[in-house]
Amino acid sequence: QVQLVESGGGLVQPGGSLRLSCAASGFTFSLAHMSWHRQAAGEARELVAVITNFGAYTNYADSVKGRFTISRDNAKNTVFLQMNNLKLEDTAVYYCKAVLPGTPAATYWGQGTQVTVSS
């Protein structure tokens, strides 16, 4: 049974930091491309950051470049999102996504964790 469990969300003031974690189970984590997405109230879900299966390649949304860092620990089946210098507009539910390459590719989502940036 595939599971993606996010944690680390919460309430933080502007300029603060949070580290999100996504613990994976039920599939071969090291083969999966992992990404973080977010969805603010009333808006569409958007890609925040992506990391390839062995971590050789990362990419970020322009809105978070220089502030967020995605990383992974394949030994612990976990992907992280370090978020620094948080802004009000970073408030959203953050979701972890796994894509296992194949034909067809298999896609899995976590349940999400709320991040609220407020003064």
Backbone as a ProteinNet text record, in pm:
[ID]
protein_1_A
[PRIMARY]
QVQLVESGGGLVQPGGSLRLSCAASGFTFSLAHMSWHRQAAGEARELVAVITNFGAYTNYADSVKGRFTISRDNAKNTVFLQMNNLKLEDTAVYYCKAVLPGTPAATYWGQGTQVTVSS
[TERTIARY]
84.6	0	88.3	68.3	149.1	100.2	195.6	164	267.3	218.1	301.2	244.7	325.7	278.2	361.6	297.1	365.3	358.7	459.2	462.3	548	539.3	623.1	554.3	429	357.6	322.8	272.2	233.4	217.3	213.3	198.2	334.2	370	499.8	483.5	566.4	562.2	637.1	603.5	680.5	829	909.7	1053.3	1101.2	1010	1046.3	1074.4	1100.9	1137.9	1056.9	1037.2	978.1	1046.7	1048.6	1100.5	991.7	946.3	846.9	915.6	852.8	900.7	788.5	826.1	729.2	789.6	730.3	777.9	700.5	773.2	712.1	724.3	625.8	630.3	543.2	571.3	488.5	536.4	648.6	706.3	857.3	928.3	1073.8	1103.1	1124	1136.9	1250.2	1360.9	1478.3	1452.5	1351.7	1320.7	1223.1	1164.7	1058.1	1112.5	1058.8	1080.9	982.5	1032.8	950.6	932.4	818.4	794.3	703	709.6	619.9	531.7	406	308.5	234.3	167.6	87.6	-41.5	-138.3	-267.4	-320	-327.4	-387	-538.6	-606.9	-753.2	-805	-891.7	-952.2	-864.7	-748.7	-656.9	-624.1	-564.8	-524.1	-396.4	-379.2	-255.8	-140.7	-26.1	89.4	213.5	303	430.6	521.8	583	677.4	821.6	848.3	985	982.7	1083.4	1092.5	1236.5	1251.1	1383.6	1376	1473.2	1471.9	1511.1	1499.1	1504	1634.5	1744.8	1870	1924	1837.7	1871.3	1964	1986.7	2082.4	2027.6	1895.6	1833.4	1722.9	1723.2	1615.5	1568.7	1445.4	1392	1286.6	1267.8	1181	1090.7	976.4	892.7	966	946.5	1015.3	985.7	865.1	823.1	897.1	963.7	1031.8	1182.1	1231.6	1375.9	1456.4	1560.7	1646.1	1595.8	1473.3	1417.4	1389.2	1348.5	1313.1	1420.2	1440.2	1533.6	1469.1	1465.8	1415.4	1533.1	1518	1623.1	1557.3	1636.2	1581.7	1687.6	1638.9	1724.4	1668.6	1729.2	1676.7	1690.4	1783.5	1798.6	1683.4	1622.5	1511.8	1377.1	1378.4	1252.7	1178.7	1252.8	1194.4	1242.3	1150	1184.7	1151.5	1232.1	1219.7	1197.5	1140	1132.1	1168.3	1286.5	1329.7	1279.7	1202.5	1141.5	1192.3	1264.3	1319.5	1256.7	1269.7	1217.8	1073.7	990.6	852.9	776.4	686.1	605	457.4	377.3	233.7	176.7	227.8	173.7	217.9	301.2	337.2	232.8	135.9	30	-47.1	-53.3	-119.1	-113.5	-184.9	-165.2	-57.2	43.3	156.3	142.5	157.4	141.5	270.7	294.6	405	352.2	430.4	389.9	505.8	472.7	572.3	531	626.2	603.5	704.7	653.9	739.5	742.7	859.3	867.4	819.3	756.3	706.7	605.2	550.3	447.7	324.5	222.7	222.4	295.6	327.7	388.3	284.6	330.9	242.6	261.2	153.6	156.9	83.8	146	86.7	95.1	-5.5	-12.3	-26.6	30.6	5.3	-120.7	-154	-276.9	-259.2	-137	-110.7	-86.3	-12.6	11.3	-5.7	-72.4	-104.1	15.3	48.3	147.8	77.6	83.5	20.8	127	143.3	237	154.3	169.6	87.2	158.8	136.3	193.2	90.5
-118.5	0	123.8	208.2	328.6	434	496.3	607.4	717.1	839.1	958.4	1041.4	1064.2	1134.2	1259.6	1373.5	1501.4	1543.7	1616.5	1673.3	1798.9	1875.2	1993.2	2125.1	2120	2244.5	2313.5	2434.2	2508.3	2654.9	2731.4	2876	2940.9	3032.8	3099.1	3245.1	3331.5	3472.5	3497.6	3604.2	3639.3	3649.2	3594.1	3590.3	3466.5	3387.8	3266.6	3149.2	3035.4	2914.3	2795.1	2702.2	2572.2	2467.6	2346.5	2233.2	2128	2103.7	1999.8	1867.7	1759.9	1625.2	1545.4	1451.9	1360.2	1221.1	1138.8	1002.1	908.9	831.4	744.2	597.5	519.1	375.1	307.1	179.6	101.7	99.8	164.9	160.6	184.3	165.7	183.6	332.4	394.7	539.8	590.9	521	571.5	584.8	516.4	523.5	636.3	695	793	934.9	1008.7	1152.8	1214.3	1302.2	1358.4	1509.2	1557.5	1700.9	1748.5	1877.5	1945.9	2039.9	2040.7	2128.1	2201.2	2307.4	2376.9	2427.7	2444	2494.6	2592	2716.7	2818.4	2816.1	2868.6	2869.4	2939.1	2868.5	2927.1	2929.6	2869.3	2870.9	2729.1	2719.7	2590.3	2542.2	2412.7	2356.2	2391	2425.1	2461.9	2387.4	2364.9	2300.6	2399.2	2352.3	2434.9	2394.4	2263.8	2216.8	2069.9	2028.1	1889.7	1842.4	1714	1652.7	1515.7	1485.4	1357.9	1243.5	1123.1	1006.4	992.1	1028.2	1019.4	1157.5	1256.1	1389	1469.3	1422.9	1493.1	1623.7	1634.4	1750.8	1803.6	1934.8	2000.9	2122.3	2160.1	2279	2340.1	2470.7	2543.5	2640.1	2666.1	2774.7	2906.4	2998.8	3127.4	3196.2	3177.3	3246.4	3199.8	3084.1	3031.8	3017.1	3044.5	3029.6	3117	3057.5	3128.7	3124.8	3077.5	3069.8	2925.8	2841.8	2702.8	2609.3	2498.5	2395.6	2259.1	2184	2047.1	1952.1	1847.8	1747.7	1614.3	1509.3	1376.7	1291.3	1195.6	1096	960.6	899.7	772.4	659.6	672.1	570.1	575.4	693.2	709.5	725.2	711	720.5	851.2	958.8	1086.4	1197.7	1286.3	1406.7	1526.4	1630.6	1747.1	1873.5	1972.6	2105.4	2205.7	2261.7	2366	2499.1	2568.7	2695	2806.8	2898.7	3012.9	3142.6	3245.6	3377	3366.8	3302.6	3279.4	3410	3412.3	3529.2	3494.7	3599.2	3577.4	3491.9	3514.4	3443.9	3297.8	3254.1	3112.1	3030.9	3097.1	3027.3	2936.5	2808.2	2708.9	2573.1	2479.2	2339.2	2284.8	2223.2	2170	2018.5	1972.6	1831.6	1773.6	1651.7	1573.4	1483.3	1468.8	1385.3	1296	1172.4	1077.3	1031	1026.5	973.3	863.2	743.9	630.6	614.8	631.3	618	481.4	478.7	353.5	382	276.3	290.4	211.7	274.8	417.8	447.7	572.1	612.7	605.1	578.8	573.4	700	764	889.3	873.9	924.3	917.8	1055.2	1086.2	1212.8	1187.5	1276.3	1276.4	1354.2	1359.4	1425.4	1574.8	1619.5	1762.2	1805.7	1916.4	1977.8	2128.8	2188.5	2330.8	2415.2	2513	2613.9	2748.9	2817	2948.3	3049.8	3151.7	3259.2	3381.5	3424.1	3534.6	3607.9	3737.5	3816.8	3832.9
0	0	0	-100	-111.9	-14.3	55	144.2	128.9	126.1	133.6	247.7	349.9	468.2	489	470.9	490.8	637.8	679.2	813.7	811.2	920.4	934.4	907.5	865.4	842.8	973.8	962	1081.5	1052.9	1161.4	1155.5	1178.3	1091.4	1102.2	1061.6	1117.9	1082.6	952.1	883.3	762.9	794.5	704.6	725.8	797.4	848.4	921.3	829.4	890.8	817.6	865.6	775.3	806.8	721.4	772.8	694.9	686	565.3	542.9	512.4	557.6	528.3	465.6	381.1	320.4	328.4	412.3	430.7	338.8	260.5	160.6	199.8	159.2	179.6	74.9	53.3	-38.8	-182.9	-209.5	-343.3	-330.8	-440.9	-441.2	-453.2	-338.7	-331.5	-419.8	-424	-495.6	-646.1	-697.6	-839.6	-873.6	-771.9	-794.2	-805.1	-901.2	-905.8	-807.2	-723.6	-616.2	-635.8	-593.5	-606.3	-494.5	-471.4	-379.8	-461.4	-423.3	-485.7	-374.9	-409.2	-309	-371	-283.5	-327.9	-223.7	-263.1	-176.9	-193.2	-94.1	-96.7	-222.8	-296.2	-414.3	-537.1	-528.4	-641.9	-686.7	-804.6	-857.7	-789.2	-788.4	-732.9	-826.8	-767.9	-848.8	-802.6	-898.7	-869.5	-796.9	-689.1	-613.1	-643.2	-634.8	-655	-693.2	-768.1	-811.3	-797.6	-766.9	-759	-824.3	-907.8	-976.6	-883	-933	-844.8	-767.2	-825	-750.7	-712.2	-725.1	-675.4	-763.1	-887	-972	-1027.1	-1031	-1093.2	-1003.1	-984.3	-911.6	-990.5	-966.5	-1031.2	-940.6	-955.6	-864.6	-940.3	-882.3	-931.9	-910.7	-1001.2	-990.5	-857.6	-806.8	-684.6	-560.7	-566.9	-447.8	-468.3	-587.7	-613.6	-518.3	-462.8	-368.6	-225.6	-204.4	-69.2	-25.5	-119.8	-88.9	-144.2	-74.6	-120.7	-104.1	-212.5	-207.3	-197.5	-117.8	-104.3	-71.4	-77.8	-48.5	19.3	96.2	160.3	119.1	19.7	-31.3	70.8	162.9	267.3	367.1	379.9	474	404.8	271.2	194.1	223.8	227.7	266.6	173.3	141	67.1	156	142.5	228.6	144.7	209.3	150.6	259.8	247.2	340.4	286.4	367.1	324.5	414.2	356.1	429.3	379.7	461.6	425.7	374.4	452.3	409.5	398.3	300.1	272.5	289.8	304.8	322.3	210.4	88.8	-27.1	-36.4	56.9	63.2	138.3	197.2	268.6	174	208.5	123	191.6	133.4	168.9	75.8	134.6	59.2	46.6	-77.6	-108.9	-164.4	-128.8	-181.2	-292.2	-397.8	-511	-552.4	-584.7	-635.1	-773.8	-863.8	-997.9	-1023.4	-1044.6	-1076.9	-1227.9	-1290	-1436	-1481.5	-1596.8	-1651.7	-1758.9	-1812.7	-1915.8	-1874.6	-1817	-1784.8	-1653.8	-1633.9	-1508.1	-1397.1	-1277.6	-1161.3	-1079.3	-1041.9	-967.5	-835.7	-730.5	-597.6	-531.2	-451.1	-377.8	-229.1	-151.5	-8.8	23.2	152.7	197.2	216.6	227.2	241.1	384.4	396.2	526.1	510.7	607.6	598.4	642.7	561	596.3	596	708.8	720.2	761.2	678.5	708.2	743.7	867.8	915.8	1027.6	1032.8	1141.9	1254.5
[MASK]
+++++++++++++++++++++++++++++++++++++++++++++++++++++++++++++++++++++++++++++++++++++++++++++++++++++++++++++++++++++++

